[in-house]
Amino acid sequence: MEFGLGWVVTRYPDETIIRHGGGDRGERTLGIYMPASRTGIVVFTNGANGMKGIRNVVALLHPHEKFGAFLAMQAR
């Protein structure tokens, strides 16, 4: 894992995912970008279980086993 201008750069054997997220009490956000496919996802939530919602949205739009496991860990 590397950091670049506030973004986390995670290199998996099959893909690089660049992400930035944050939150306060009751809000969570996550933006991810996949340079190889030039696609990205931005999710804003408003609720106590925001990370679970983010995990579900990302799993539907960009299923990646290892990144999904990372998001599942964050959603606990």
N, C-alpha and C positions, 0 to 999 in steps of 0.2 A: 504494500500500500504506500502511495506517495501523496504528497499534497502539492497543489499548484494553484496559487492565487485564491485560496479559500475553498477550493474544490478538492475532493478526495479522488485520487486516481487509483483504481483497483484493476490490476492486470491478472486476468484468469488465463489459463492456457489457450482457450478458444475465443476470448473476447476481452476488450478493455471497457470498463464502465466508469464514467466520470460522474460523481454525485455531489450534491450539496443539499443539506436539509437543516431543519431547525424546528423550534416550537416553543411555546409557552404553555402555561396551564390551560388545557382545553383546545389547543391548536397544534397541529403538526404539519410540516411541509416536506416535500422531497422533490428534487429535480434530478433526473438522470439523463445522461447522453451516451450513446454508443457511437464512437467515431467511425468505425468500420462501415456501419450501415447508414450513418448520418441520420439517425433517428433519436428521439428523446421523449421523455414523459415528465410532466409536471403535475403534482397532485397537492392540493390544499385541502385540509380537513378542519373541521370544527366540532370537536367532541372528545370525550374522555378516552375513547379507543381509536384515536386517529391513526396510530401506527398500524393497527390491524387493517384498517381500511386501505391504507397505502399499500400494504403487503398484498392485499387481494387485487387491487387495481394493477399493480406492476406484474403480478403473476398472470393475469389475463392478457395484458398487452405485450409483455416480454418475458415469457417463461425461461428462466435460467436457473438451473438447479442450485448452484453454489450461492448466487446472489439472493435467490429466494430463501435459502437457509439463513443467510445473514439477516434478511429482513424479518424472518420469523423469530429470530433471537431478539431483535429489537422490539418486537411487538409484545413481548411478555410483560 
